[in-house]
Structures are given as C-alpha cells and as structure tokens.
Amino acid sequence: MEDEAVFLHVPGERVVTADPLGALVAELRKRGPGGVLVCSGRRSADANGGIRFVGRAIEAANREMIRFAEIEAEPALATVETLTRLIRREKPAAVIAVGGGSAMDAAKAAYLAAQSGWKIADHFGVNRWSEACPEANPDRVICIPTTSGTGSEATPYSNIVDFDLGVKKLISEQFIVPELALLVPELTESMPEPVTRATGCDALAHAVEGFLNVGADGSHPEANDWALRAIRLIAANLPAAIADGKNAAARRNMAVAATLAGMVIRFKPTGLPHLASFSWFGRLEHGIAVAMLLPECWRYYLGNPAVAERTMLLTPVFPGKSPEEVIASYRRFLDGIGVPAALRDCPGITPELLAATAKSGAQNRMKLENAPRPVPVEDSERILAEILRKAAAGLPVIHLAGDSTVSDYPPEQFPMTGWGQALRDFCRPGVAVHNHAAPGRSTKSFRDENRWQKLLEELCPGDFVLIQFGHNDQKADQPELYAEVETAYRANLETFLREVRERNATPVLCTSVNRRRFDAAGEFYTTLGEYPRVVCEVGKATGTAVIDLNAITEKLFRSEGQAGTVRYFTIVKPGEYPGYPAGVEDNSHFSRFGAEWLAREVVRQAKEQKLPLAECFINLN
C-alpha cells in the first residue's frame, strides 16, 4: 500500500496495513493468560466478516473468544458500564473492537474504566486519569475499523451518550489511543451507500478541520502532511466507493484516509462544526452534519489571515482563485456525492435545535477558544447563531423578475445584455442567479403568463427576489401589458412582495432604468412618468428595500451627456457585430459595458444599504 510508510511515525500506536491477520495472531500470542474479548455492534460485525476475521486469529493464537455484541449505533453510558463490569470480571488478555466508531469508542472507554477503577462518568473531560495517575500504564484496545470515517482507531477520543440526560459526552484521554489498529479494507465493502457517504464525510471533515487548525501546527510536524494525504485520497476515492461498494481500490484508500484523518485530529483537534453538531445524535448522521456545517464555519475562520493562506494550499483538490472559491469547490464536491445543500433540507434539524445549539456553545470554552479563529465566549451565541442560520439556509438563490433591461440574451444578440445577466459576475462562488426576466413583460403579463408562478415554485426560504418593472406597464395602448400606475401597478407590486415574504424569502424592489433620451438641446429627459415614484412609495410603505436605478441612471446620463452614454447601449455600426449586419441604434437596451455598470451599481447599493442581499456578492474593487 502506497501510504503504508506514513504509519511508521505514529507515536504510541501501531497501524498495520500489510498482513493484518498475521499481525493480530502475533499480538495475541505474546499476551498473558486469558481470553480475548471482542466488542462489536449487534449485527454489523457478523455481516461484514469482522467476527470471522477475528475468530481466525483467535483460533490461530490458541485463545478463547469472549463476545460482547450489544453496542448501539450511539454507545449508551449504561451499555459501556455493562461492558466495563464484564472486563473486570473476565480479565481478558486483550480487548478487540470490531466495527465503526461506536464499537471502538465504547471499548476504549470501558477498558479504561475497568483498569482505572473509576466510574465512566469520572473520565468525562480531558486526560482525567493520566493527569491524576501519570505513572499508570494501562493496556489499550486493539481496533479493527469496519467503516472509513470516525478514525477512532487512531484517536484519544470516546463519545458516549447519557440517554437519561439526553446528552453526548466526551472522554479525551491519552491512555485510550489504541495499542494496535488493523486496516482490513475488505471488511468495509458491505457498508451501504448512506453509511459510506456519511462516514467518508466525517473523515473529510476531520482532515480539513485539522488542516485549518493553524493554531495547533506545532503539535506534530507531520500532521498537516497527513491531512493533505487524507483529503486527496477522500476526494479521489469517496465518489467511487459510493458508486460501487465493491471497488477494492477505493475501499482501501478510504480506509487509509480515515485513519490518517484520525491521526490528524489526535494532534490538531476539530473545531466549530464538531462543537455545533455534538448534540445532534439521532437527528442527522454525524458525518453529514459536520460536512454541511464546515463551509460556513470555514468562512468565519477566514477572518484569520493565516486560515485564508492555508486554505489556498487546498487548490489542487478544491480548485479556486480565492479562499471563497476553494470553499465553493468543497461544497460542489459534497453536491456531487449527494450531501444535502442546506440544513433546512434535513427533517431532524429544527430552528429550535439550532437556537439551543448556539446557546449551549459557551459550555465548551476550550473548543471556542482553540478554533482556527477563536470565538469570544461572551459573543459565542451570536456568532454560532449566525453560522447556523447560514448553514440552515444554504447559499441563497437570487431570483430576478423584470423586463428586457434585466433579462438574459443569447450570444447572437451580443453586445445586448441585461443587467441581470451581468449580475452573475459579481456573485460569490456558489450563489446562483435565476433570471426569470423576459423582454416585453409588465407586472400584469408576467403574472398572466405564469412566469411569476414559476418563480414562486422555485423559491426557497432565504432566497432573494429582485423586481424591476415599469417600461411596459406604462403602455396604455397595449391592454395585455398596461397596469395603471396608481392602481393596478401599485397593487401588483404589493402582491409580489406579500407572496415572496409568505415563502420566507426577501424581496428587493428596483426602479426602472432610464431609456437614453435627449432633446434637441442635448438635455436628458425621463420617459417613465410616475412609475419610479410608486416603486419607492410601495417600498417605504411595506418596509422593502429599494434600489433606485432610475435615479442612478438619470444621474449618469446627465453627467455623461448624449455622446458619453452611447457606449452604455446597444448602438453598433454596420458589420461591427455578426448579429447586427446593418448595425443598430437601440436606446433602451444596454450593451455588455452598460449592463456590467448597472449590475455593479446594484451590488454597490446592496452593500451601502447593508442589505442581507449584499452577502451574496463579492467585494467591489
């Protein structure tokens, strides 16, 4: 195995990838008297061949197997206490954990308590026994992982659930780093697709979180190299393992990656994603939860310049020209393997749970203070609530409703461009623009043609809707378009706003851009009558933000004058563009230059007004 050499440098533990059966037989033969206690879940270790594998080694070593097969998917405190009593009674020569993180965590905790003489509860916390009894030298568990995710076969951590209190508790103890980890990739081949996905995401989150933990860089000189190896292996092999569980190469590489990631978090602990999701057991698979939380936590971390710099080292795996683009690439990887886009898509994650999570974060002061960008304890509820809000909503979609000055145009009509088409160039990576605008539409025809209904059907909570109409509403000679300004037009806008808010999305009104009109004296004049005024009045009356493109373009046109405004519009000479062999002078529709200028103004206004919409856009130079 290519990565076998890397395991030679793991302090205090042996990780075996070559001939794991022979290594286990040799280990059991050198142990003192007693049987071999094998800890597992209730069914999985029998189904995946793990018990058969261990049984062969125990038989070859001339030992007797003692079974404990009662460990739940979330190991319960009562179950671990039962296992502890069994260990004390049987005094086994070795304790082997076969299974996923739950089996390994339970065995590690029970074997620790059996030797310390303490209650399990007395070990919750960090290095409780090793600090109280530093001279102790307890036996440690042998781990055979049958999933590729938790990395428990390489960590000093054990997560135990106290169901009476409804909380998960952590033992972090250097004495429970396993004695021996045996990687047997074929035992992972029976993992169902959802388990493969969730455990793989857990391993990926471990590796990325550890890599970003710049404050712990001094903990081990090779930890960052382990993290990069793990990230590369997971990105290359997790999709294949999900697609074909029998893909031996993918399973082998995922097994190596999960153990590497466990080694990473032994020295460079996880951060806010694990803090936030710690109490979500039974609601959402742990690996999926931390993978989904990571992008918004990562964006918070970017406030530390060292994290931004570290992020760019991941571009070979998650391509991007900026840290934001790297995070977006990571999120696209999750999309590709079927991870939900937002916590709002996960039934078990409720607003009440998110609020409680944010509030309880202050209880884990160490994780807050040691995050890649520390979280002040006194401000933790606000910061965590904002991170969770964004993770719940996912990246919003910007929907556009409007006329030809907003709409998209095909290449053959270039340089004609709507400002909505150009707006995409100013969006943060991952933010989508759904441009429903269409030429020749008014507030009336947009609804009559069911274009508005289609927009509403696509709308999700947290999305934004930018609305600009007026050019066609004023055409009194076209009844299919006309909306009288003080009655129908005003009412249509109010209805649009109400229907957007009913879907927990945010509307933003835009006044209509001006046409390019100059009189004989070269003075600019407006053509939109009272329609812009009504937009502003509706915005004020309903508490809706207004981006006054009418006033902005009037100021521009008066400043630039008749000649200076030519470049903003689709005014081209014959033969200048293939789509206009005879040339064209269109004083209503913008050129690419003009559309980009307008889109920039939309972004500038969103930022100057401090609208939530502004979070969707890149910073302007």
Secondary structure, DSSP 8 states (H G I E B T S, - for coil): -TTGGGGGG-TT-EEE-SSHHHHHHHHHHTS-SS-EEEEEESSHHHHTTHHHHHHHHHHHTT--EEEEEEE-SS-BHHHHHHHHHHHHHH--SEEEEEESHHHHHHHHHHHHHHHH---GGGG-EESHHHHH-TT------EEEESSSSS-GGG-SEEEEEETTTTEEEEEE-GGGS-SEEE--GGGGTT--HHHHHHHHHHHHHHHHHHHH-GGGGGG-TTHHHHHHHHHHHHHHHHHHHHH-TT-HHHHHHHHHHHHHHHHHHHHS---HHHHHHTT-TTTS-HHHHHHHHHHHHHHHHTTSHHHHHHHGGGTTTS--SSHHHHHHHHHHHHHHTT--SSGGGSTT--HHHHHHHHHHGGG-HHHHHTSSS---GGGHHHHHHHHHHHHHH-S-EEEEEE-TTTS---GGGTT---HHHHHGGGB-TT-EEEE---TT--HHHHHHTTHHHHHHHH--TT-EEEEE--TTTT-TT-TTT---IIIIIHHHHHHHHHHHHHTT-EEEEE-------B-TTS-B----TTHHHHHHHHHHHHT-EEE-HHHHHHHHHHHHHHHHTGGGEEEE-TTSSTT-TT-EEEEEEE-HHHHHHHHHHHHHHHHHTT-GGGGGB----
